């Protein structure tokens, strides 16, 4: 374990050195200006010449997806704010387990893995466009159909009002089917790791969370017909210079991110920006849901180790317990109604 920690620390230092020379360039990009991407050295290329993105990458961060409204248009945290955020994250990770948790707590804090580092620019949000760092407003259409701002893949449990008459009433996450996109690309409570494998004509991205794997062809083949839907959509990739561009469409309407429609389109842009660093920019588009597209920038560093199997159902009684609690509540309500009628 000590060797892993030392390796990660060394990697972090190398990434920091590499990033210093890119900070002005990244700032220009975030401001919407044109910047020349860094040159990828021969040592960071595959035998067939593409930038080598392969490896297991960690994208955990304490930088929030959206900027806090109170910060207005302020792009960066102060040094003192960073210290406070990192201290809070360290406390969450290092404190002894709590002997009890408040009612409604989903996970004990020591189960979570928020990371301790914001990116090199101390940005106040992962979202870099729009400039206010926030997901754009919902369209009139989205408001009419009850669009909301919650995370995709989640869901209310039985006690919060979600239906639990059958396992089919529960979300695809609770049923261990999929975490969904773009949720699986954005930092969450834990398992913020992906593995990238490359061949000359294919890229595979394996997500640790809910064991999703995407096989992405690079051979120029078209997307399948719009009638063919999938849990993770259908992804097609291409190289634009030294940037890997992945476009994903054809999503099923049985899973949704923040109330988006199945016509949502995702564009991922991966760049090797240093010996120990990969940058991913994610653009999310759905004209039926948001008034404009939005883009988040996620920095990745080498993970401490390999991915762990997300064996969701083996020994996992969560879904059964949700249904059992719902039946118990129904039984108690029936008994109470019978007593009151006497």
C-alpha positions in Angstrom: 0.0 0.0 0.0 2.9 2.3 0.9 4.3 1.8 -2.6 1.0 2.7 -4.2 0.8 5.9 -2.2 4.4 6.8 -3.1 3.6 6.1 -6.8 0.5 8.2 -6.7 2.4 11.0 -5.0 5.1 10.9 -7.6 2.5 10.9 -10.3 0.8 13.9 -8.8 4.0 15.8 -8.7 4.8 15.0 -12.3 1.3 16.0 -13.4 1.6 19.2 -11.5 4.9 20.1 -13.3 3.4 19.2 -16.6 0.3 21.2 -16.0 2.1 24.5 -14.9 3.1 25.1 -18.5 -0.5 24.5 -19.7 -2.3 26.7 -17.2 -2.4 29.8 -19.3 -3.4 27.7 -22.3 -6.2 26.0 -20.4 -7.4 29.3 -19.1 -7.6 30.6 -22.6 -9.7 27.6 -23.7 -12.0 28.0 -20.7 -12.6 31.6 -21.8 -13.6 30.4 -25.2 -10.4 31.4 -26.9 -8.4 29.3 -29.4 -5.4 27.6 -28.0 -2.9 25.1 -29.6 -3.0 21.7 -27.9 0.2 20.5 -26.4 2.5 18.4 -28.5 2.3 14.7 -27.6 5.8 13.3 -27.4 6.7 10.0 -29.1 7.0 8.4 -25.7 3.3 9.1 -25.1 2.1 7.5 -28.4 1.0 4.0 -29.3 3.1 2.0 -31.8 0.6 3.0 -34.5 1.0 6.7 -33.8 -2.1 7.7 -31.8 -1.7 9.5 -28.4 -1.6 6.8 -25.8 -4.5 7.2 -23.5 -4.3 3.7 -22.1 -4.4 3.0 -18.4 -6.6 3.2 -15.3 -7.5 6.8 -14.6 -8.8 8.5 -11.5 -11.1 11.5 -11.9 -12.3 12.1 -8.3 -12.3 15.7 -7.3 -13.8 18.0 -4.7 -14.5 20.6 -7.4 -18.3 20.6 -7.8 -20.0 20.1 -11.1 -21.9 23.3 -10.8 -20.7 26.6 -9.3 -22.4 27.7 -6.2 -24.9 30.4 -7.0 -23.5 32.6 -4.3 -20.2 32.7 -6.2 -21.8 34.4 -9.2 -19.3 34.5 -12.1 -16.2 33.9 -9.9 -14.1 31.2 -11.7 -11.6 30.3 -9.0 -11.5 29.6 -5.3 -9.1 31.4 -3.1 -6.2 29.5 -1.4 -8.0 29.7 1.9 -11.1 28.2 0.4 -9.1 25.4 -1.1 -7.6 24.6 2.3 -11.1 24.5 3.9 -12.4 22.2 1.1 -9.5 19.8 1.3 -9.6 19.7 5.1 -13.3 18.8 4.9 -12.6 16.1 2.4 -9.7 14.7 4.5 -11.9 14.6 7.6 -14.6 12.7 5.6 -12.0 10.1 4.5 -9.8 9.8 7.6 -12.2 10.0 10.6 -13.1 6.9 12.5 -16.5 5.5 11.5 -19.5 7.1 13.1 -21.4 5.2 15.7 -24.7 6.3 14.2 -25.9 8.3 11.2 -28.7 10.8 10.9 -32.0 9.5 9.6 -32.1 9.4 5.8 -28.3 9.1 5.4 -27.7 7.1 2.2 -24.1 6.1 2.9 -21.8 6.5 5.9 -19.3 9.3 5.1 -16.3 6.9 5.4 -17.7 4.9 2.5 -17.3 7.9 0.1 -14.2 8.9 -1.9 -14.5 12.5 -2.8 -10.9 13.1 -3.5 -8.8 15.9 -2.0 -7.6 17.9 -4.9 -9.4 20.4 -7.1 -7.8 20.9 -10.5 -4.7 23.0 -11.2 -6.6 26.2 -11.7 -8.8 26.0 -8.5 -11.9 26.3 -10.6 -15.2 26.7 -8.8 -17.0 24.3 -11.1 -16.3 21.5 -13.5 -18.6 23.2 -15.9 -16.6 25.7 -18.1 -19.4 26.6 -20.5 -21.7 28.5 -19.9 -19.4 31.0 -18.2 -21.5 31.1 -15.1 -20.4 27.5 -14.4 -24.0 26.2 -14.1 -26.2 23.8 -16.1 -28.4 26.0 -18.4 -32.1 26.6 -17.5 -34.7 24.0 -18.6 -36.7 24.7 -21.7 -40.4 25.4 -21.5 -40.9 21.9 -22.9 -38.8 20.3 -20.2 -40.6 22.2 -17.5 -44.0 21.1 -18.9 -43.0 17.4 -18.8 -41.7 17.8 -15.2 -37.9 18.1 -15.9 -35.8 18.4 -12.8 -32.3 18.9 -11.7 -31.5 15.6 -9.9 -28.8 13.2 -10.8 -29.6 10.6 -13.4 -29.5 6.9 -12.4 -30.7 7.6 -8.9 -34.2 7.4 -7.5 -36.4 7.8 -4.5 -36.6 4.8 -2.2 -39.9 3.4 -0.8 -39.9 5.7 2.2 -39.4 8.8 0.0 -42.5 8.1 -2.0 -41.1 6.0 -4.9 -43.2 3.1 -6.0 -42.1 -0.3 -4.8 -44.9 -2.6 -5.9 -42.4 -4.6 -7.9 -38.6 -4.6 -8.7 -39.7 -3.1 -12.0 -40.7 0.1 -10.2 -37.1 0.7 -9.0 -34.5 2.5 -11.0 -32.0 0.8 -13.3 -29.2 1.7 -10.9 -31.0 0.0 -8.0 -31.4 -3.0 -10.3 -27.7 -3.0 -11.1 -28.3 -2.6 -14.8 -26.5 0.7 -15.6 -25.2 3.8 -14.0 -25.9 5.7 -17.2 -24.3 8.5 -19.1 -23.2 11.2 -18.6 -23.4 10.2 -14.9 -20.7 7.6 -15.3 -18.3 10.2 -16.7 -18.7 12.7 -13.9 -17.3 12.5 -10.3 -19.6 10.9 -7.8 -19.5 9.4 -4.3 -17.0 6.7 -5.1 -15.6 4.4 -7.9 -14.4 7.4 -9.9 -12.1 5.4 -12.1 -12.1 4.3 -15.8 -9.8 2.1 -17.8 -9.0 2.9 -21.4 -7.7 0.3 -23.8 -6.8 1.1 -27.4 -6.3 -0.6 -30.7 -5.7 1.1 -34.1 -9.5 1.0 -34.9 -11.2 0.7 -31.5 -11.2 2.2 -28.0 -12.7 0.5 -25.0 -13.7 2.6 -21.9 -14.5 0.5 -18.8 -16.3 2.4 -16.0 -15.7 1.0 -12.5 -19.2 2.2 -11.3 -21.8 -0.5 -12.2 -19.2 -2.3 -14.4 -20.2 -0.5 -17.7 -17.9 -1.1 -20.7 -18.2 0.8 -24.0 -16.6 -0.6 -27.2 -16.1 2.5 -29.4 -15.3 1.9 -33.1 -12.9 4.4 -34.8 -13.4 3.1 -38.4 -15.9 5.7 -39.5 -19.0 3.5 -39.4 -22.3 5.4 -39.0 -24.5 5.2 -35.9 -27.2 2.5 -36.0 -30.8 3.6 -36.9 -32.4 5.9 -34.4 -34.8 3.1 -33.5 -32.0 1.1 -32.0 -31.6 2.2 -28.4 -29.2 1.2 -25.6 -28.7 1.7 -21.9 -25.4 3.5 -22.5 -26.3 4.8 -26.0 -24.2 4.1 -29.1 -20.7 5.6 -29.2 -18.6 6.4 -32.3 -15.1 7.8 -32.1 -12.6 9.6 -34.3 -9.3 11.4 -34.0 -9.1 15.1 -34.5 -5.4 15.7 -34.5 -4.3 14.4 -31.1 -7.7 14.6 -29.5 -9.9 11.5 -29.3 -13.5 12.6 -30.0 -16.4 10.2 -28.9 -20.0 11.0 -29.8 -22.8 9.1 -28.2 -26.5 9.0 -29.2 -29.3 6.4 -29.4 -30.1 6.4 -25.7 -33.1 4.5 -24.3 -35.9 6.5 -22.7 -35.8 4.0 -19.7 -32.9 5.9 -18.2 -32.5 9.7 -18.0 -30.0 12.2 -16.8 -31.7 15.2 -15.0 -34.9 14.5 -17.0 -33.3 14.7 -20.4 -34.9 13.0 -23.4 -33.6 10.0 -25.3 -32.3 12.4 -27.9 -29.5 13.6 -25.6 -26.1 13.8 -27.4 -22.8 13.5 -25.6 -19.4 14.5 -27.0 -16.3 13.5 -25.1 -12.9 14.9 -26.0 -9.8 13.2 -24.5 -6.3 14.7 -24.7 -3.1 13.6 -23.2 -1.8 16.7 -21.5 1.2 15.3 -19.6 3.0 12.1 -18.7 0.6 11.5 -15.9 -2.5 13.5 -17.0 -5.5 13.2 -19.3 -8.1 15.9 -19.8 -11.6 15.1 -20.8 -14.1 17.7 -21.9 -17.7 16.6 -22.0 -20.4 18.5 -23.9 -24.0 17.6 -23.2 -26.8 18.6 -25.7 -30.5 18.1 -25.6 -32.5 21.1 -27.2 -35.7 19.6 -25.7 -34.3 19.8 -22.2 -31.8 22.7 -21.8 -31.8 26.1 -23.5 -28.2 25.6 -24.7 -25.4 22.9 -24.6 -23.1 22.8 -21.6 -19.5 21.6 -21.2 -17.6 20.2 -18.2 -13.8 19.7 -18.0 -12.6 16.7 -16.0 -8.9 16.2 -15.2 -7.7 12.6 -14.8 -4.6 11.2 -13.0 -3.3 7.6 -12.8 -5.3 5.5 -10.3 -3.7 3.9 -7.3 -4.4 0.4 -8.6 -6.7 -1.7 -10.9 -10.4 -1.4 -11.1 -12.5 -3.4 -8.7 -15.4 -5.6 -9.8 -18.7 -3.9 -9.1 -20.5 -7.2 -8.2 -23.8 -5.5 -7.6 -26.1 -8.5 -6.9 -23.8 -11.0 -5.2 -24.8 -10.8 -1.6 -26.6 -7.5 -2.1 -29.9 -7.4 -0.4 -30.7 -3.8 -1.0 -33.4 -4.2 -3.6 -35.1 -7.1 -1.7 -35.0 -4.9 1.5 -36.7 -2.0 -0.3 -39.5 -4.2 -1.4 -39.7 -5.8 2.0 -39.9 -2.5 3.8 -42.7 -1.4 1.4 -44.7 -4.5 2.2 -44.2 -4.0 6.0 -45.4 -0.4 5.6 -48.5 -1.5 3.7 -49.2 -4.1 6.4 -48.8 -1.6 9.2 -51.1 0.9 7.4 -53.7 -1.8 6.8 -53.6 -2.8 10.5 -53.9 0.8 11.6 -56.9 1.4 9.3 -58.6 -1.7 10.6 -58.1 -0.6 14.2 -59.4 2.9 13.5 -62.6 1.5 11.8 -63.6 -0.4 15.0 
